[in-house]
């Protein structure tokens, strides 16, 4: 796998495991964090196996992947109100 990641210059490695095992998880994370630095997402098959929860789970996985690739999880546009308050404050003082 290390050769594959290095050869193809992957931007992301997504691995689906049939069950949760720390040794496999640690090996993937070591490979992707130390040997060939690339973001990685490990998914347990049971997590994506329930059809009723599949949409919610895939949305959460997509958010995690987006964040790992440098995207923002949430963004809020806050209007600039400060300028209006300063204008009012200056008008009261006679600026």
C-alpha positions, -999 to 999 in steps of 0.1 A, spaced: 0 0 0 29 24 8 42 19 -28 7 26 -42 3 58 -21 37 71 -30 35 61 -67 1 77 -74 6 107 -52 -28 102 -35 -46 132 -20 -66 110 4 -67 74 15 -101 59 25 -100 24 40 -130 3 49 -123 -24 75 -147 -54 81 -142 -50 119 -125 -27 144 -89 -37 152 -64 -13 167 -34 -29 150 -48 -24 115 -59 11 123 -25 20 138 -7 6 108 -28 27 84 -24 58 104 14 53 107 17 48 70 -5 78 62 9 102 88 46 92 89 58 72 59 37 88 31 20 120 45 -15 119 32 -49 125 49 -67 93 57 -102 81 67 -108 47 82 -144 34 81 -157 3 98 -181 -17 75 -206 -19 103 -208 19 104 -220 21 68 -239 -11 68 -272 2 83 -293 15 54 -315 36 78 -284 56 90 -264 56 58 -273 91 48 -264 107 81 -232 86 84 -220 95 49 -226 132 56 -205 130 87 -178 111 69 -179 137 41 -175 165 66 -145 148 82 -129 142 48 -136 179 38 -119 191 70 -89 168 65 -84 182 30 -84 217 43 -120 227 41 -141 244 68 -166 224 88 -189 253 93 -189 289 82 -211 317 94 -213 351 76 -217 378 102 -228 411 89 -207 441 97 -227 461 123 -197 479 138 -197 506 111 -233 515 118 -227 517 155 -197 539 150 -216 562 128 -244 566 154 -218 571 182 -200 598 161 -232 615 153 -241 617 190 -207 633 198 -207 656 168 -177 641 151 
